[in-house]
Amino acid sequence: MTLTHLDAAGQAHMVDIGSKPATARRAIARGTITMSAAARAAIATGTAPKGDVLATARIAGIMAAKQTAGLIPLCHPLPLDAVSLDLSLTDTGVTATATVGTTHGTGVEMEAMTAVSIALLTLYDMAKSIDKAMIINDIRLILKEGGKSDTYHAP
């Protein structure tokens, strides 16, 4: 097995996707943040000291997906067709689910996971005055569609 981000001399390089066909690709990632009942209640009621936590985290996650290539070395800058971020309150906190799509020569898994990561970090930042012990968990790829490796579903 060869590593795609290393050339024949073992030097890091960006994989050449120039000859790959542009195909529809989609990725879904998910993660959670657990928190105290007080922090969850403040987020749910919109009374957190820093304002509308869910709206701000949603925008932060979408913006992050668009900046992935600038954050992760060797990622390709991609024209994103769509980015959506769902933030759902749970009994113990919030679940973030990002769906990202493109029509390009490489997938959008990193963009989806970056969106989830930054949305959850934004939630932490905006509610840390209520609960510094919040825990971000289980950021992972749920679904990947398109490209030569076809469809991946998380077990």
KANOR-V972267 format. One line per field, one symbol per residue. ss: DSSP state (~ for helix, > for strand, _ for the rest). Layout:
# KANOR-V972267
ss: ???
This chain:
# KANOR-V972267
ss: _____>_____>__________>>>>>>>>>>>>__~~~~~~~~~_______~~~~~~~~~~~~~~_~~~~________>>>>>>>>>>___>>>>>>>>>>>>____~~~~~~~~~~~~~~~~~~~_______>>>>>>>>>>>______>>__
